Amino acid sequence: MWKQLTDLMAQFFTFARDIQQNKSDVRELREELKATQQEVRQLATVVERLMYEVHRSNERAESDREKLLLQLENALLKFERRLPPTPPTSDD
């Protein structure tokens, strides 16, 4: 009977120690989770900023391409105006 009581007391203390360790582990995990959540929020902010910058860069590149195309068209029109008129052919 004393052995059973001693075994039960040992189990009780073991369980109490395990519960304290589990509580401590849970606290640590919660702190790690908070830190991870903060890092994820920071990464999301950085990704949003990068997406905005990429979008703006794409818009600027498209605008630059349009400007270059207009400059090319302008240059071609100016070049065509400089050409002398074609002489009349004998077929006329």
PEDA-V382431 format. One record per pair of residues at least 24 apart in sequence whose C-alpha atoms are under 10 Angstrom apart, sorted by the first residue. I is the first residue (numbers start at 1). J is the second residue. Records with the same first field share a line. If there is no record, write none. Layout:
I->J / J
This chain:
none
